Amino acid sequence: MPVVVHGIATLIWNNNIRYVDASKASVLSNLEPFVAMIMGLILLCKPITGVEILGSLFILAGVMLSTYQRKKAI
């Protein structure tokens, strides 16, 4: 089932990528594991471990840092 869901998500992503700037889309695609963790918590009641929280902090920091650097360069 996860393969089917991931396949559908990839099709939707590829179909709608034309509406978003490629650099922004590449940064936002890094949020996929974070969103999957949150959805697992909400939909499946899967507990979040300390390692997942640490990884999420790294992901969010990286996305925020790259977004800030891009705005500053413009």
mmJSON file of the N, C-alpha and C atoms, coordinates in Angstrom:
{"data_MODEL":{"atom_site":{
"group_PDB":["ATOM","ATOM","ATOM","ATOM","ATOM","ATOM","ATOM","ATOM","ATOM","ATOM","ATOM","ATOM","ATOM","ATOM","ATOM","ATOM","ATOM","ATOM","ATOM","ATOM","ATOM","ATOM","ATOM","ATOM","ATOM","ATOM","ATOM","ATOM","ATOM","ATOM","ATOM","ATOM","ATOM","ATOM","ATOM","ATOM","ATOM","ATOM","ATOM","ATOM","ATOM","ATOM","ATOM","ATOM","ATOM","ATOM","ATOM","ATOM","ATOM","ATOM","ATOM","ATOM","ATOM","ATOM","ATOM","ATOM","ATOM","ATOM","ATOM","ATOM","ATOM","ATOM","ATOM","ATOM","ATOM","ATOM","ATOM","ATOM","ATOM","ATOM","ATOM","ATOM","ATOM","ATOM","ATOM","ATOM","ATOM","ATOM","ATOM","ATOM","ATOM","ATOM","ATOM","ATOM","ATOM","ATOM","ATOM","ATOM","ATOM","ATOM","ATOM","ATOM","ATOM","ATOM","ATOM","ATOM","ATOM","ATOM","ATOM","ATOM","ATOM","ATOM","ATOM","ATOM","ATOM","ATOM","ATOM","ATOM","ATOM","ATOM","ATOM","ATOM","ATOM","ATOM","ATOM","ATOM","ATOM","ATOM","ATOM","ATOM","ATOM","ATOM","ATOM","ATOM","ATOM","ATOM","ATOM","ATOM","ATOM","ATOM","ATOM","ATOM","ATOM","ATOM","ATOM","ATOM","ATOM","ATOM","ATOM","ATOM","ATOM","ATOM","ATOM","ATOM","ATOM","ATOM","ATOM","ATOM","ATOM","ATOM","ATOM","ATOM","ATOM","ATOM","ATOM","ATOM","ATOM","ATOM","ATOM","ATOM","ATOM","ATOM","ATOM","ATOM","ATOM","ATOM","ATOM","ATOM","ATOM","ATOM","ATOM","ATOM","ATOM","ATOM","ATOM","ATOM","ATOM","ATOM","ATOM","ATOM","ATOM","ATOM","ATOM","ATOM","ATOM","ATOM","ATOM","ATOM","ATOM","ATOM","ATOM","ATOM","ATOM","ATOM","ATOM","ATOM","ATOM","ATOM","ATOM","ATOM","ATOM","ATOM","ATOM","ATOM","ATOM","ATOM","ATOM","ATOM","ATOM","ATOM","ATOM","ATOM","ATOM","ATOM","ATOM","ATOM","ATOM","ATOM","ATOM","ATOM","ATOM","ATOM"],
"id":[1,2,3,4,5,6,7,8,9,10,11,12,13,14,15,16,17,18,19,20,21,22,23,24,25,26,27,28,29,30,31,32,33,34,35,36,37,38,39,40,41,42,43,44,45,46,47,48,49,50,51,52,53,54,55,56,57,58,59,60,61,62,63,64,65,66,67,68,69,70,71,72,73,74,75,76,77,78,79,80,81,82,83,84,85,86,87,88,89,90,91,92,93,94,95,96,97,98,99,100,101,102,103,104,105,106,107,108,109,110,111,112,113,114,115,116,117,118,119,120,121,122,123,124,125,126,127,128,129,130,131,132,133,134,135,136,137,138,139,140,141,142,143,144,145,146,147,148,149,150,151,152,153,154,155,156,157,158,159,160,161,162,163,164,165,166,167,168,169,170,171,172,173,174,175,176,177,178,179,180,181,182,183,184,185,186,187,188,189,190,191,192,193,194,195,196,197,198,199,200,201,202,203,204,205,206,207,208,209,210,211,212,213,214,215,216,217,218,219,220,221,222],
"type_symbol":["N","C","C","N","C","C","N","C","C","N","C","C","N","C","C","N","C","C","N","C","C","N","C","C","N","C","C","N","C","C","N","C","C","N","C","C","N","C","C","N","C","C","N","C","C","N","C","C","N","C","C","N","C","C","N","C","C","N","C","C","N","C","C","N","C","C","N","C","C","N","C","C","N","C","C","N","C","C","N","C","C","N","C","C","N","C","C","N","C","C","N","C","C","N","C","C","N","C","C","N","C","C","N","C","C","N","C","C","N","C","C","N","C","C","N","C","C","N","C","C","N","C","C","N","C","C","N","C","C","N","C","C","N","C","C","N","C","C","N","C","C","N","C","C","N","C","C","N","C","C","N","C","C","N","C","C","N","C","C","N","C","C","N","C","C","N","C","C","N","C","C","N","C","C","N","C","C","N","C","C","N","C","C","N","C","C","N","C","C","N","C","C","N","C","C","N","C","C","N","C","C","N","C","C","N","C","C","N","C","C","N","C","C","N","C","C","N","C","C","N","C","C"],
"label_atom_id":["N","CA","C","N","CA","C","N","CA","C","N","CA","C","N","CA","C","N","CA","C","N","CA","C","N","CA","C","N","CA","C","N","CA","C","N","CA","C","N","CA","C","N","CA","C","N","CA","C","N","CA","C","N","CA","C","N","CA","C","N","CA","C","N","CA","C","N","CA","C","N","CA","C","N","CA","C","N","CA","C","N","CA","C","N","CA","C","N","CA","C","N","CA","C","N","CA","C","N","CA","C","N","CA","C","N","CA","C","N","CA","C","N","CA","C","N","CA","C","N","CA","C","N","CA","C","N","CA","C","N","CA","C","N","CA","C","N","CA","C","N","CA","C","N","CA","C","N","CA","C","N","CA","C","N","CA","C","N","CA","C","N","CA","C","N","CA","C","N","CA","C","N","CA","C","N","CA","C","N","CA","C","N","CA","C","N","CA","C","N","CA","C","N","CA","C","N","CA","C","N","CA","C","N","CA","C","N","CA","C","N","CA","C","N","CA","C","N","CA","C","N","CA","C","N","CA","C","N","CA","C","N","CA","C","N","CA","C","N","CA","C","N","CA","C","N","CA","C","N","CA","C","N","CA","C","N","CA","C"],
"label_alt_id":[null,null,null,null,null,null,null,null,null,null,null,null,null,null,null,null,null,null,null,null,null,null,null,null,null,null,null,null,null,null,null,null,null,null,null,null,null,null,null,null,null,null,null,null,null,null,null,null,null,null,null,null,null,null,null,null,null,null,null,null,null,null,null,null,null,null,null,null,null,null,null,null,null,null,null,null,null,null,null,null,null,null,null,null,null,null,null,null,null,null,null,null,null,null,null,null,null,null,null,null,null,null,null,null,null,null,null,null,null,null,null,null,null,null,null,null,null,null,null,null,null,null,null,null,null,null,null,null,null,null,null,null,null,null,null,null,null,null,null,null,null,null,null,null,null,null,null,null,null,null,null,null,null,null,null,null,null,null,null,null,null,null,null,null,null,null,null,null,null,null,null,null,null,null,null,null,null,null,null,null,null,null,null,null,null,null,null,null,null,null,null,null,null,null,null,null,null,null,null,null,null,null,null,null,null,null,null,null,null,null,null,null,null,null,null,null,null,null,null,null,null,null],
"label_comp_id":["MET","MET","MET","PRO","PRO","PRO","VAL","VAL","VAL","VAL","VAL","VAL","VAL","VAL","VAL","HIS","HIS","HIS","GLY","GLY","GLY","ILE","ILE","ILE","ALA","ALA","ALA","THR","THR","THR","LEU","LEU","LEU","ILE","ILE","ILE","TRP","TRP","TRP","ASN","ASN","ASN","ASN","ASN","ASN","ASN","ASN","ASN","ILE","ILE","ILE","ARG","ARG","ARG","TYR","TYR","TYR","VAL","VAL","VAL","ASP","ASP","ASP","ALA","ALA","ALA","SER","SER","SER","LYS","LYS","LYS","ALA","ALA","ALA","SER","SER","SER","VAL","VAL","VAL","LEU","LEU","LEU","SER","SER","SER","ASN","ASN","ASN","LEU","LEU","LEU","GLU","GLU","GLU","PRO","PRO","PRO","PHE","PHE","PHE","VAL","VAL","VAL","ALA","ALA","ALA","MET","MET","MET","ILE","ILE","ILE","MET","MET","MET","GLY","GLY","GLY","LEU","LEU","LEU","ILE","ILE","ILE","LEU","LEU","LEU","LEU","LEU","LEU","CYS","CYS","CYS","LYS","LYS","LYS","PRO","PRO","PRO","ILE","ILE","ILE","THR","THR","THR","GLY","GLY","GLY","VAL","VAL","VAL","GLU","GLU","GLU","ILE","ILE","ILE","LEU","LEU","LEU","GLY","GLY","GLY","SER","SER","SER","LEU","LEU","LEU","PHE","PHE","PHE","ILE","ILE","ILE","LEU","LEU","LEU","ALA","ALA","ALA","GLY","GLY","GLY","VAL","VAL","VAL","MET","MET","MET","LEU","LEU","LEU","SER","SER","SER","THR","THR","THR","TYR","TYR","TYR","GLN","GLN","GLN","ARG","ARG","ARG","LYS","LYS","LYS","LYS","LYS","LYS","ALA","ALA","ALA","ILE","ILE","ILE"],
"label_asym_id":["A","A","A","A","A","A","A","A","A","A","A","A","A","A","A","A","A","A","A","A","A","A","A","A","A","A","A","A","A","A","A","A","A","A","A","A","A","A","A","A","A","A","A","A","A","A","A","A","A","A","A","A","A","A","A","A","A","A","A","A","A","A","A","A","A","A","A","A","A","A","A","A","A","A","A","A","A","A","A","A","A","A","A","A","A","A","A","A","A","A","A","A","A","A","A","A","A","A","A","A","A","A","A","A","A","A","A","A","A","A","A","A","A","A","A","A","A","A","A","A","A","A","A","A","A","A","A","A","A","A","A","A","A","A","A","A","A","A","A","A","A","A","A","A","A","A","A","A","A","A","A","A","A","A","A","A","A","A","A","A","A","A","A","A","A","A","A","A","A","A","A","A","A","A","A","A","A","A","A","A","A","A","A","A","A","A","A","A","A","A","A","A","A","A","A","A","A","A","A","A","A","A","A","A","A","A","A","A","A","A","A","A","A","A","A","A","A","A","A","A","A","A"],
"label_entity_id":["1","1","1","1","1","1","1","1","1","1","1","1","1","1","1","1","1","1","1","1","1","1","1","1","1","1","1","1","1","1","1","1","1","1","1","1","1","1","1","1","1","1","1","1","1","1","1","1","1","1","1","1","1","1","1","1","1","1","1","1","1","1","1","1","1","1","1","1","1","1","1","1","1","1","1","1","1","1","1","1","1","1","1","1","1","1","1","1","1","1","1","1","1","1","1","1","1","1","1","1","1","1","1","1","1","1","1","1","1","1","1","1","1","1","1","1","1","1","1","1","1","1","1","1","1","1","1","1","1","1","1","1","1","1","1","1","1","1","1","1","1","1","1","1","1","1","1","1","1","1","1","1","1","1","1","1","1","1","1","1","1","1","1","1","1","1","1","1","1","1","1","1","1","1","1","1","1","1","1","1","1","1","1","1","1","1","1","1","1","1","1","1","1","1","1","1","1","1","1","1","1","1","1","1","1","1","1","1","1","1","1","1","1","1","1","1","1","1","1","1","1","1"],
"label_seq_id":[1,1,1,2,2,2,3,3,3,4,4,4,5,5,5,6,6,6,7,7,7,8,8,8,9,9,9,10,10,10,11,11,11,12,12,12,13,13,13,14,14,14,15,15,15,16,16,16,17,17,17,18,18,18,19,19,19,20,20,20,21,21,21,22,22,22,23,23,23,24,24,24,25,25,25,26,26,26,27,27,27,28,28,28,29,29,29,30,30,30,31,31,31,32,32,32,33,33,33,34,34,34,35,35,35,36,36,36,37,37,37,38,38,38,39,39,39,40,40,40,41,41,41,42,42,42,43,43,43,44,44,44,45,45,45,46,46,46,47,47,47,48,48,48,49,49,49,50,50,50,51,51,51,52,52,52,53,53,53,54,54,54,55,55,55,56,56,56,57,57,57,58,58,58,59,59,59,60,60,60,61,61,61,62,62,62,63,63,63,64,64,64,65,65,65,66,66,66,67,67,67,68,68,68,69,69,69,70,70,70,71,71,71,72,72,72,73,73,73,74,74,74],
"pdbx_PDB_ins_code":[null,null,null,null,null,null,null,null,null,null,null,null,null,null,null,null,null,null,null,null,null,null,null,null,null,null,null,null,null,null,null,null,null,null,null,null,null,null,null,null,null,null,null,null,null,null,null,null,null,null,null,null,null,null,null,null,null,null,null,null,null,null,null,null,null,null,null,null,null,null,null,null,null,null,null,null,null,null,null,null,null,null,null,null,null,null,null,null,null,null,null,null,null,null,null,null,null,null,null,null,null,null,null,null,null,null,null,null,null,null,null,null,null,null,null,null,null,null,null,null,null,null,null,null,null,null,null,null,null,null,null,null,null,null,null,null,null,null,null,null,null,null,null,null,null,null,null,null,null,null,null,null,null,null,null,null,null,null,null,null,null,null,null,null,null,null,null,null,null,null,null,null,null,null,null,null,null,null,null,null,null,null,null,null,null,null,null,null,null,null,null,null,null,null,null,null,null,null,null,null,null,null,null,null,null,null,null,null,null,null,null,null,null,null,null,null,null,null,null,null,null,null],
"Cartn_x":[0.805,0.0,0.861,1.96,2.776,3.369,3.654,4.211,3.188,1.933,0.867,0.679,0.642,0.462,1.636,2.855,4.024,3.998,3.559,3.45,2.436,1.299,0.282,0.801,1.462,2.028,3.066,3.875,4.881,4.223,3.163,2.438,1.842,1.251,0.682,1.792,2.912,4.058,4.555,4.778,5.308,4.338,3.049,2.051,1.98,2.212,2.044,3.348,4.477,5.766,5.882,5.119,5.202,4.698,3.957,3.407,4.314,5.403,6.282,7.698,8.429,9.828,10.611,11.483,12.205,13.061,13.684,14.519,13.685,12.497,11.616,11.09,10.76,10.256,11.305,12.559,13.608,13.824,13.719,13.866,12.687,11.477,10.298,10.202,10.817,10.778,11.547,12.455,13.184,12.291,11.123,10.197,9.391,9.53,8.724,8.856,10.053,10.132,9.482,9.593,8.977,7.457,6.913,5.456,4.986,5.756,5.397,5.374,6.315,6.352,5.112,4.765,3.598,2.318,2.206,1.014,0.93,2.069,2.079,1.586,1.965,1.49,-0.015,-0.497,-1.919,-2.796,-2.434,-3.308,-3.119,-1.885,-1.6,-1.293,-1.265,-0.919,0.452,1.378,2.738,3.532,4.094,4.856,6.131,6.512,7.708,8.869,9.98,11.149,12.055,13.003,13.963,14.816,15.188,15.989,15.182,13.892,13.034,12.899,12.797,12.723,14.025,15.156,16.445,16.577,16.195,16.23,15.312,14.135,13.193,13.76,14.453,15.073,16.138,16.919,17.924,17.256,16.182,15.473,14.913,14.204,13.608,14.675,15.774,16.855,17.464,17.656,18.218,17.31,16.01,15.062,15.007,14.951,14.887,16.179,17.318,18.601,18.722,18.354,18.464,17.463,16.289,15.308,15.8,16.357,16.866,18.034,18.942,20.101,19.677,18.652,18.19,17.549,16.769,16.155,17.206,18.237,19.295,20.108,20.294,21.092,20.363,19.059,18.274,18.219],
"Cartn_y":[-1.195,0.0,1.279,1.335,2.556,2.835,1.781,1.981,2.662,2.265,2.867,4.325,4.609,5.981,6.856,6.34,7.109,7.331,6.331,6.476,7.538,7.556,8.574,9.955,10.064,11.354,11.846,10.938,11.312,11.786,11.132,11.572,12.962,13.211,14.536,15.575,15.238,16.159,16.512,15.491,15.725,16.494,16.288,16.996,18.471,18.809,20.184,20.958,20.345,21.017,22.217,22.226,23.344,24.658,24.595,25.804,26.426,25.745,26.199,26.325,27.296,27.449,26.205,25.721,24.47,24.544,25.686,25.788,25.705,26.295,26.215,24.794,24.143,22.774,21.824,22.016,21.115,21.286,22.502,22.736,22.122,22.331,21.82,20.302,19.674,18.212,17.583,18.338,17.831,17.694,18.299,18.205,16.907,16.093,14.872,13.95,13.654,12.772,13.39,14.703,15.383,15.273,15.53,15.444,14.001,13.038,11.632,11.262,11.794,11.519,12.1,13.345,13.989,13.255,12.859,12.133,10.76,10.107,8.842,9.017,10.13,10.418,10.659,11.455,11.818,10.639,9.995,8.971,7.592,7.251,5.902,5.839,6.99,7.076,6.462,6.613,6.1,7.081,6.625,7.552,8.049,9.265,9.875,9.654,9.148,8.873,10.096,10.047,11.141,11.339,10.245,10.327,11.014,10.723,11.366,12.859,13.234,14.658,15.355,14.739,15.31,15.449,14.412,14.474,15.557,15.706,16.741,18.135,18.314,19.615,19.928,18.916,19.116,19.452,18.741,18.996,20.412,20.784,22.128,23.217,22.992,23.99,24.127,23.028,23.079,23.794,23.516,24.185,25.671,26.02,27.441,28.152,27.518,28.124,28.346,27.357,27.52,28.54,28.622,29.622,31.022,31.186,32.489,32.941,32.007,32.357,32.758,32.113,32.436,33.83,34.175,35.493,36.582,36.29,37.259,37.518,36.481,36.615,37.431,37.443,38.143,39.628],
"Cartn_z":[0.0,0.0,0.0,0.804,0.775,-0.604,-1.363,-2.697,-3.594,-3.482,-4.283,-3.896,-2.604,-2.133,-2.579,-2.452,-2.882,-4.393,-5.139,-6.587,-6.982,-6.316,-6.6,-6.226,-5.088,-4.675,-5.675,-6.2,-7.19,-8.482,-8.903,-10.103,-9.914,-8.77,-8.487,-8.458,-7.808,-7.73,-9.124,-9.95,-11.291,-12.173,-11.984,-12.771,-12.393,-11.137,-10.67,-10.524,-10.828,-10.676,-11.61,-12.684,-13.64,-13.055,-11.969,-11.373,-10.309,-9.948,-8.881,-9.431,-8.933,-9.306,-8.872,-9.734,-9.468,-8.21,-7.963,-6.766,-5.494,-5.511,-4.34,-4.159,-5.253,-5.179,-4.631,-5.018,-4.534,-3.037,-2.542,-1.102,-0.353,-0.87,-0.186,-0.237,-1.23,-1.29,-0.129,0.471,1.634,2.858,2.834,3.961,3.96,2.926,2.818,4.032,4.542,5.728,6.959,7.11,8.246,8.175,7.005,6.823,7.023,6.537,6.726,8.205,8.98,10.415,11.105,10.749,11.358,10.968,9.705,9.266,9.926,10.159,10.882,12.308,12.922,14.275,14.283,13.333,13.306,12.871,11.773,11.2,11.812,12.175,12.662,14.151,14.803,16.231,16.505,15.555,15.707,16.566,17.664,18.514,17.813,18.143,17.57,18.536,18.015,18.851,18.919,19.814,19.962,18.715,18.07,16.848,15.742,15.66,14.66,14.929,16.188,16.531,16.152,16.448,16.088,14.569,13.84,12.384,11.837,12.442,12.009,12.229,13.336,13.595,12.55,12.163,11.11,9.769,9.439,8.185,8.174,9.232,9.289,9.267,9.985,9.99,8.598,7.908,6.559,5.577,5.651,4.758,5.062,6.337,6.709,6.32,6.534,6.19,4.683,3.895,2.435,1.921,2.519,2.113,2.469,3.647,4.075,3.207,2.889,2.065,0.671,0.115,-1.229,-1.249,-0.224,-0.164,0.006,0.785,1.028,-0.243,-1.064,-2.293,-3.371,-3.304,-4.335,-4.093],
"occupancy":[1.0,1.0,1.0,1.0,1.0,1.0,1.0,1.0,1.0,1.0,1.0,1.0,1.0,1.0,1.0,1.0,1.0,1.0,1.0,1.0,1.0,1.0,1.0,1.0,1.0,1.0,1.0,1.0,1.0,1.0,1.0,1.0,1.0,1.0,1.0,1.0,1.0,1.0,1.0,1.0,1.0,1.0,1.0,1.0,1.0,1.0,1.0,1.0,1.0,1.0,1.0,1.0,1.0,1.0,1.0,1.0,1.0,1.0,1.0,1.0,1.0,1.0,1.0,1.0,1.0,1.0,1.0,1.0,1.0,1.0,1.0,1.0,1.0,1.0,1.0,1.0,1.0,1.0,1.0,1.0,1.0,1.0,1.0,1.0,1.0,1.0,1.0,1.0,1.0,1.0,1.0,1.0,1.0,1.0,1.0,1.0,1.0,1.0,1.0,1.0,1.0,1.0,1.0,1.0,1.0,1.0,1.0,1.0,1.0,1.0,1.0,1.0,1.0,1.0,1.0,1.0,1.0,1.0,1.0,1.0,1.0,1.0,1.0,1.0,1.0,1.0,1.0,1.0,1.0,1.0,1.0,1.0,1.0,1.0,1.0,1.0,1.0,1.0,1.0,1.0,1.0,1.0,1.0,1.0,1.0,1.0,1.0,1.0,1.0,1.0,1.0,1.0,1.0,1.0,1.0,1.0,1.0,1.0,1.0,1.0,1.0,1.0,1.0,1.0,1.0,1.0,1.0,1.0,1.0,1.0,1.0,1.0,1.0,1.0,1.0,1.0,1.0,1.0,1.0,1.0,1.0,1.0,1.0,1.0,1.0,1.0,1.0,1.0,1.0,1.0,1.0,1.0,1.0,1.0,1.0,1.0,1.0,1.0,1.0,1.0,1.0,1.0,1.0,1.0,1.0,1.0,1.0,1.0,1.0,1.0,1.0,1.0,1.0,1.0,1.0,1.0,1.0,1.0,1.0,1.0,1.0,1.0],
"B_iso_or_equiv":[0.0,0.0,0.0,0.0,0.0,0.0,0.0,0.0,0.0,0.0,0.0,0.0,0.0,0.0,0.0,0.0,0.0,0.0,0.0,0.0,0.0,0.0,0.0,0.0,0.0,0.0,0.0,0.0,0.0,0.0,0.0,0.0,0.0,0.0,0.0,0.0,0.0,0.0,0.0,0.0,0.0,0.0,0.0,0.0,0.0,0.0,0.0,0.0,0.0,0.0,0.0,0.0,0.0,0.0,0.0,0.0,0.0,0.0,0.0,0.0,0.0,0.0,0.0,0.0,0.0,0.0,0.0,0.0,0.0,0.0,0.0,0.0,0.0,0.0,0.0,0.0,0.0,0.0,0.0,0.0,0.0,0.0,0.0,0.0,0.0,0.0,0.0,0.0,0.0,0.0,0.0,0.0,0.0,0.0,0.0,0.0,0.0,0.0,0.0,0.0,0.0,0.0,0.0,0.0,0.0,0.0,0.0,0.0,0.0,0.0,0.0,0.0,0.0,0.0,0.0,0.0,0.0,0.0,0.0,0.0,0.0,0.0,0.0,0.0,0.0,0.0,0.0,0.0,0.0,0.0,0.0,0.0,0.0,0.0,0.0,0.0,0.0,0.0,0.0,0.0,0.0,0.0,0.0,0.0,0.0,0.0,0.0,0.0,0.0,0.0,0.0,0.0,0.0,0.0,0.0,0.0,0.0,0.0,0.0,0.0,0.0,0.0,0.0,0.0,0.0,0.0,0.0,0.0,0.0,0.0,0.0,0.0,0.0,0.0,0.0,0.0,0.0,0.0,0.0,0.0,0.0,0.0,0.0,0.0,0.0,0.0,0.0,0.0,0.0,0.0,0.0,0.0,0.0,0.0,0.0,0.0,0.0,0.0,0.0,0.0,0.0,0.0,0.0,0.0,0.0,0.0,0.0,0.0,0.0,0.0,0.0,0.0,0.0,0.0,0.0,0.0,0.0,0.0,0.0,0.0,0.0,0.0],
"pdbx_formal_charge":[null,null,null,null,null,null,null,null,null,null,null,null,null,null,null,null,null,null,null,null,null,null,null,null,null,null,null,null,null,null,null,null,null,null,null,null,null,null,null,null,null,null,null,null,null,null,null,null,null,null,null,null,null,null,null,null,null,null,null,null,null,null,null,null,null,null,null,null,null,null,null,null,null,null,null,null,null,null,null,null,null,null,null,null,null,null,null,null,null,null,null,null,null,null,null,null,null,null,null,null,null,null,null,null,null,null,null,null,null,null,null,null,null,null,null,null,null,null,null,null,null,null,null,null,null,null,null,null,null,null,null,null,null,null,null,null,null,null,null,null,null,null,null,null,null,null,null,null,null,null,null,null,null,null,null,null,null,null,null,null,null,null,null,null,null,null,null,null,null,null,null,null,null,null,null,null,null,null,null,null,null,null,null,null,null,null,null,null,null,null,null,null,null,null,null,null,null,null,null,null,null,null,null,null,null,null,null,null,null,null,null,null,null,null,null,null,null,null,null,null,null,null],
"auth_seq_id":[1,1,1,2,2,2,3,3,3,4,4,4,5,5,5,6,6,6,7,7,7,8,8,8,9,9,9,10,10,10,11,11,11,12,12,12,13,13,13,14,14,14,15,15,15,16,16,16,17,17,17,18,18,18,19,19,19,20,20,20,21,21,21,22,22,22,23,23,23,24,24,24,25,25,25,26,26,26,27,27,27,28,28,28,29,29,29,30,30,30,31,31,31,32,32,32,33,33,33,34,34,34,35,35,35,36,36,36,37,37,37,38,38,38,39,39,39,40,40,40,41,41,41,42,42,42,43,43,43,44,44,44,45,45,45,46,46,46,47,47,47,48,48,48,49,49,49,50,50,50,51,51,51,52,52,52,53,53,53,54,54,54,55,55,55,56,56,56,57,57,57,58,58,58,59,59,59,60,60,60,61,61,61,62,62,62,63,63,63,64,64,64,65,65,65,66,66,66,67,67,67,68,68,68,69,69,69,70,70,70,71,71,71,72,72,72,73,73,73,74,74,74],
"auth_comp_id":["MET","MET","MET","PRO","PRO","PRO","VAL","VAL","VAL","VAL","VAL","VAL","VAL","VAL","VAL","HIS","HIS","HIS","GLY","GLY","GLY","ILE","ILE","ILE","ALA","ALA","ALA","THR","THR","THR","LEU","LEU","LEU","ILE","ILE","ILE","TRP","TRP","TRP","ASN","ASN","ASN","ASN","ASN","ASN","ASN","ASN","ASN","ILE","ILE","ILE","ARG","ARG","ARG","TYR","TYR","TYR","VAL","VAL","VAL","ASP","ASP","ASP","ALA","ALA","ALA","SER","SER","SER","LYS","LYS","LYS","ALA","ALA","ALA","SER","SER","SER","VAL","VAL","VAL","LEU","LEU","LEU","SER","SER","SER","ASN","ASN","ASN","LEU","LEU","LEU","GLU","GLU","GLU","PRO","PRO","PRO","PHE","PHE","PHE","VAL","VAL","VAL","ALA","ALA","ALA","MET","MET","MET","ILE","ILE","ILE","MET","MET","MET","GLY","GLY","GLY","LEU","LEU","LEU","ILE","ILE","ILE","LEU","LEU","LEU","LEU","LEU","LEU","CYS","CYS","CYS","LYS","LYS","LYS","PRO","PRO","PRO","ILE","ILE","ILE","THR","THR","THR","GLY","GLY","GLY","VAL","VAL","VAL","GLU","GLU","GLU","ILE","ILE","ILE","LEU","LEU","LEU","GLY","GLY","GLY","SER","SER","SER","LEU","LEU","LEU","PHE","PHE","PHE","ILE","ILE","ILE","LEU","LEU","LEU","ALA","ALA","ALA","GLY","GLY","GLY","VAL","VAL","VAL","MET","MET","MET","LEU","LEU","LEU","SER","SER","SER","THR","THR","THR","TYR","TYR","TYR","GLN","GLN","GLN","ARG","ARG","ARG","LYS","LYS","LYS","LYS","LYS","LYS","ALA","ALA","ALA","ILE","ILE","ILE"],
"auth_asym_id":["A","A","A","A","A","A","A","A","A","A","A","A","A","A","A","A","A","A","A","A","A","A","A","A","A","A","A","A","A","A","A","A","A","A","A","A","A","A","A","A","A","A","A","A","A","A","A","A","A","A","A","A","A","A","A","A","A","A","A","A","A","A","A","A","A","A","A","A","A","A","A","A","A","A","A","A","A","A","A","A","A","A","A","A","A","A","A","A","A","A","A","A","A","A","A","A","A","A","A","A","A","A","A","A","A","A","A","A","A","A","A","A","A","A","A","A","A","A","A","A","A","A","A","A","A","A","A","A","A","A","A","A","A","A","A","A","A","A","A","A","A","A","A","A","A","A","A","A","A","A","A","A","A","A","A","A","A","A","A","A","A","A","A","A","A","A","A","A","A","A","A","A","A","A","A","A","A","A","A","A","A","A","A","A","A","A","A","A","A","A","A","A","A","A","A","A","A","A","A","A","A","A","A","A","A","A","A","A","A","A","A","A","A","A","A","A","A","A","A","A","A","A"],
"auth_atom_id":["N","CA","C","N","CA","C","N","CA","C","N","CA","C","N","CA","C","N","CA","C","N","CA","C","N","CA","C","N","CA","C","N","CA","C","N","CA","C","N","CA","C","N","CA","C","N","CA","C","N","CA","C","N","CA","C","N","CA","C","N","CA","C","N","CA","C","N","CA","C","N","CA","C","N","CA","C","N","CA","C","N","CA","C","N","CA","C","N","CA","C","N","CA","C","N","CA","C","N","CA","C","N","CA","C","N","CA","C","N","CA","C","N","CA","C","N","CA","C","N","CA","C","N","CA","C","N","CA","C","N","CA","C","N","CA","C","N","CA","C","N","CA","C","N","CA","C","N","CA","C","N","CA","C","N","CA","C","N","CA","C","N","CA","C","N","CA","C","N","CA","C","N","CA","C","N","CA","C","N","CA","C","N","CA","C","N","CA","C","N","CA","C","N","CA","C","N","CA","C","N","CA","C","N","CA","C","N","CA","C","N","CA","C","N","CA","C","N","CA","C","N","CA","C","N","CA","C","N","CA","C","N","CA","C","N","CA","C","N","CA","C","N","CA","C","N","CA","C","N","CA","C","N","CA","C","N","CA","C"],
"pdbx_PDB_model_num":[1,1,1,1,1,1,1,1,1,1,1,1,1,1,1,1,1,1,1,1,1,1,1,1,1,1,1,1,1,1,1,1,1,1,1,1,1,1,1,1,1,1,1,1,1,1,1,1,1,1,1,1,1,1,1,1,1,1,1,1,1,1,1,1,1,1,1,1,1,1,1,1,1,1,1,1,1,1,1,1,1,1,1,1,1,1,1,1,1,1,1,1,1,1,1,1,1,1,1,1,1,1,1,1,1,1,1,1,1,1,1,1,1,1,1,1,1,1,1,1,1,1,1,1,1,1,1,1,1,1,1,1,1,1,1,1,1,1,1,1,1,1,1,1,1,1,1,1,1,1,1,1,1,1,1,1,1,1,1,1,1,1,1,1,1,1,1,1,1,1,1,1,1,1,1,1,1,1,1,1,1,1,1,1,1,1,1,1,1,1,1,1,1,1,1,1,1,1,1,1,1,1,1,1,1,1,1,1,1,1,1,1,1,1,1,1,1,1,1,1,1,1]
}}}
